Amino acid sequence: RHHVQHCGPESAPRSVAYSVDFGGLLRGVHPAVAAAVRRSAALLGRARPGRRSAAETRLTEAFPEGLEAAADVFRTLRASRQQDGIAGGPSASRSFLDLHSGTTKPEVLWELERARGDGFEQALAAAERARQRMHAAALAFLREHDLLVCPCTLMPPFRGELRYPVALGGEGGGGEAPPLGLGGAGGEGEAVSFEDYIEWMLPCSVISLTGLPCLALPAGSTADGLPVGVQLVGQPGGEAALLAAGALLERAIRREDAAA
């Protein structure tokens, strides 16, 4: 709660964009997560710090363009980061695998093998170019909107004994084989199998690619009390205003919950 002291001047955002699934990129978003995004956007639209300001907040269901390849771009960049940070770089990757494959978790092995695959250098260069395009598109988007509200993860918390969820509402996770699922399609609330161990947190991955400041905060719960949250994405260099918007939303949620 100490973030409040770092907030900028309290003012309601003039324009808030929100998206539950980035135009279908996020598969099978849990209904409670979708509800939290819509609720947060609506509360920001109504919230007024102090006296009511003259301008109303404009709400728009929208998201930055050019995110279609975000999942694969993130996986490629992550594989490169794992290779550099864990294996010591491309030249040391093979010896690392020879020495440590028996004590390294399967998910990391999968990423290291991906980074050693044929054509990876070209894929990495293409991924970096795509990341730069996404960054530019996000900057253009936030010239039209003060704030973007979106999910943190696709689902509520899963059981602690699971390494990661392989499906929305599914069981298991992790194993001897590379952590790939069936990759089934699914809309909001539909059952889906996740493609790998990071897809359940794909909303965070997408926002990371934009390079924009963001914060996450609790914004609701499931029927059985599991928490769900949202991300607020702000202007480049706009951390103070972003923290102010987060504090505004936090108070609005608290007031609405108290009145329920």
For each residue, the residues with C-beta under 8 A, 3 or more apart:
1: 4
2: 5 6
3: 6 7 215 243 246 247
4: 1 7 243 247
5: 2
6: 2 3 239 240 243
7: 3 4 10 240 243 244 246 247
8: 240 241 243 244
9: 244
10: 7 49 50 244 247 248
11: 49 53 244
12: 44 47 48 49 53 55 57 248
13: 16 44 57 146 147 241 245
14: 55 57 58 146
15: 57 58 60 144 145 146 147
16: 13 41 44 45 57 58 59 60 145 146 147 148 149
17: 59 60 61 62 63 141 144 145 147 148 149
18: 37 38 40 41 59 60 61 62 148 149 150
19: 22 23 37 61 62 63 148 149 150
20: 26 29 33 34 37 38 150 151 188
21: 24 25 26 27 29 34 187 188
22: 19 25 26 63 67 70 150 203 206
23: 19 63 67
24: 21 27 187
25: 21 22 67 68 70 71 202 206
26: 20 21 22 29 151 154 202 203 206
27: 21 24 154 185 186 187 192 199
28: 154 168 186 187 188 189 190 191 192
29: 20 21 26 33 34 151 154 155 188 189
30: 33 34 154 155 156 168 189 222 228
31: 34 35 188 189
32: 35 36 156 220 221 222 223 226 228
33: 20 29 30 36 37 151 152 153 154 155 156 228
34: 20 21 29 30 31 37 38 151 188 189
35: 31 32 38 39 220
36: 32 33 39 40 151 219 220 228 229 230
37: 18 19 20 33 34 40 41 149 150 151 219 230
38: 18 20 34 35 41 42
39: 35 36 42 43 219 220 253
40: 18 36 37 43 44 149 219 230 232 249 253
41: 16 18 37 38 44 45 59 149
42: 38 39 45 46 59
43: 39 40 46 47 249 252 253 256
44: 12 13 16 40 41 47 57 59 147 149 245 248 249 252
45: 16 41 42 56 57 58 59
46: 42 43 57 252
47: 12 43 44 57 248 249 251 252
48: 12 51 52 53
49: 10 11 12 248
50: 10
51: 48
52: 48
53: 11 12 48
54:
55: 12 14
56: 45
57: 12 13 14 15 16 44 45 46 47
58: 14 15 16 45
59: 16 17 18 41 42 44 45
60: 15 16 17 18 145
61: 17 18 19
62: 17 18 19 141 145
63: 17 19 22 23 67 141 148 150
64: 67 134 137 138 140 141 148 210
65: 137 141
66: 133 134 137
67: 22 23 25 63 64 70 134 137 206
68: 25
69: 72 73 130
70: 22 25 67 73 74 134 202 205 206 209
71: 25 74 75 195 199 202 205 206
72: 69 75 76 127
73: 69 70 76 77 127 130 131 134 209
74: 70 71 77 78 198 202 205 206 208 209
75: 71 72 78 79 111 114 196 198
76: 72 73 79 80 114 120 123 124 126 127
77: 73 74 80 81 124 127 128 131 209
78: 74 75 81 82 111 198
79: 75 76 82 83 111 112 114 115 120
80: 76 77 83 84 115 120 124
81: 77 78 84 85
82: 78 79 85 86 87 108 111 112 115
83: 79 80 86 87 89 90 93 111 112 115 116
84: 80 81 87 88 89
85: 81 82
86: 82 83 96 104 108 112
87: 82 83 84 92 93 96 97 112
88: 84 91 92 93 96
89: 83 84 92 93
90: 83 93 115 116
91: 88
92: 87 88 89 95 96
93: 83 87 88 89 90 96 97 112 115 116
94: 97 98 116
95: 92 98 99
96: 86 87 88 92 93 99 100 112
97: 87 93 94 100 101 109 112 113
98: 94 95 101
99: 95 96
100: 96 97 103 104
101: 97 98 104 109
102:
103: 100
104: 86 100 101 108 109 112
105: 108 109 174
106: 109 110 174 175 176 177 178 179
107: 110 111 163 164 174 179 196 197
108: 82 86 104 105 111 112
109: 97 101 104 105 106 112 113 178
110: 106 107 113 114 178 179 196
111: 75 78 79 82 83 107 108 114 115
112: 79 82 83 86 87 93 96 97 104 108 109 115 116
113: 97 109 110 116 117 178
114: 75 76 79 110 111 117 120
115: 79 80 82 83 90 93 111 112 120
116: 83 90 93 94 112 113 120
117: 113 114 120
118:
119: 122 123
120: 76 79 80 114 115 116 117 123 124
121: 124 125
122: 119 125 126
123: 76 119 120 126 127
124: 76 77 80 120 121 127 128
125: 121 122 128 129
126: 76 122 123 129 130
127: 72 73 76 77 123 124 130 131
128: 77 124 125 131 132
129: 125 126 132 133
130: 69 73 126 127 133 134
131: 73 77 127 128 134 135 209
132: 128 129 135 136
133: 66 129 130 136 137
134: 64 66 67 70 73 130 131 137 138 209 210
135: 131 132 138 139 209 210 211
136: 132 133 139 140
137: 64 65 66 67 133 134 140 141
138: 64 134 135 141 142 210 211 212 233
139: 135 136 142 143 236
140: 64 136 137 143 144
141: 17 62 63 64 65 137 138 144 145 148
142: 138 139 145 146 148 212 233 234 235 236
143: 139 140
144: 15 17 140 141
145: 15 16 17 60 62 141 142 148
146: 13 14 15 16 142 234 235 241 245
147: 13 15 16 17 44 232 233 234 242 245
148: 16 17 18 19 63 64 141 142 145 231 232 233
149: 16 17 18 19 37 40 41 44 230 231 232 233
150: 18 19 20 22 37 63 203 207 230 231 233
151: 20 26 29 33 34 36 37 154 203 229 230 231
152: 33 201 203 204 216 228 229 230 231
153: 33 200 201 203 204 229
154: 26 27 28 29 30 33 151 168 199 200 201 202 203
155: 29 30 33 158 165 168 169 200
156: 30 32 33 221 222 226 227 228
157: 226 227
158: 155 162 164 165 200
159: 162
160:
161:
162: 158 159 165 171 172 173 174
163: 107 173 174 197
164: 107 158 173 174 179 197 198 200
165: 155 158 162 168 170 173 194 200
166: 170 171 172 173 179 181 193 194
167: 170 171 181 191 192 193 194
168: 28 30 154 155 165 186 190 191 192 194 200
169: 155 191
170: 165 166 167 191 193
171: 162 166 167
172: 162 166 175
173: 162 163 164 165 166 179 197
174: 105 106 107 162 163 164 179 197
175: 106 172 179
176: 106
177: 106 180
178: 106 109 110 113
179: 106 107 110 164 166 173 174 175 196 197
180: 177 183 195 196
181: 166 167 184 193 194 195 196 199
182: 193
183: 180 193 194 195
184: 181 191 192 193
185: 27 192
186: 27 28 168 190 191 192
187: 21 24 27 28 190
188: 20 21 28 29 31 34
189: 28 29 30 31 34
190: 28 168 186 187
191: 28 167 168 169 170 184 186
192: 27 28 167 168 184 185 186
193: 166 167 170 181 182 183 184
194: 165 166 167 168 181 183 197 199 200
195: 71 180 181 183 199
196: 75 107 110 179 180 181 199
197: 107 163 164 173 174 179 194
198: 74 75 78 164 201 202 205
199: 27 71 154 181 194 195 196 202
200: 153 154 155 158 164 165 168 194
201: 152 153 154 198 204 205
202: 25 26 70 71 74 154 198 199 205 206
203: 22 26 150 151 152 153 154 206 207 231
204: 152 153 201 207 208 231
205: 70 71 74 198 201 202 208 209
206: 22 25 26 67 70 71 74 202 203 209 210
207: 150 203 204 210 212 214 231 233
208: 74 204 205 211
209: 70 73 74 77 131 134 135 205 206
210: 64 134 135 138 206 207 233
211: 135 138 208 236
212: 138 142 207 233 234 235 236
213: 233 234 235 236 237 238 239 242
214: 207 231 232 233 234 242
215: 3 231 232 234 242 243 246
216: 152 229 230 231 232
217: 229 230 232 246 249 250
218: 227 228 229 253
219: 36 37 39 40 228 229 230 249 253
220: 32 35 36 39 227 228 253
221: 32 156 225 226 227 228
222: 30 32 156 225 226 228
223: 32
224:
225: 221 222
226: 32 156 157 221 222
227: 156 157 218 220 221
228: 30 32 33 36 152 156 218 219 220 221 222
229: 36 151 152 153 216 217 218 219
230: 36 37 40 149 150 151 152 216 217 219
231: 148 149 150 151 152 203 204 207 214 215 216
232: 40 147 148 149 214 215 216 217 242 245 246 249
233: 138 142 147 148 149 150 207 210 212 213 214 242
234: 142 146 147 212 213 214 215 238 239 241 242 245
235: 142 146 212 213 238 241 242
236: 139 142 211 212 213
237: 213
238: 213 234 235 241 242
239: 6 213 234 242 243
240: 6 7 8 243 244
241: 8 13 146 234 235 238 244 245
242: 147 213 214 215 232 233 234 235 238 239 245 246
243: 3 4 6 7 8 215 239 240 246 247
244: 7 8 9 10 11 240 241 247 248
245: 13 44 146 147 232 234 241 242 248 249
246: 3 7 215 217 232 242 243 249 250
247: 3 4 7 10 243 244 250 251
248: 10 12 44 47 49 244 245 251 252
249: 40 43 44 47 217 219 232 245 246 252 253
250: 217 246 247 253 254
251: 47 247 248 254 255
252: 43 44 46 47 248 249 255 256
253: 39 40 43 218 219 220 249 250 256 257
254: 250 251 257 258
255: 251 252 258 259
256: 43 252 253 259 260
257: 253 254 260
258: 254 255
259: 255 256
260: 256 257
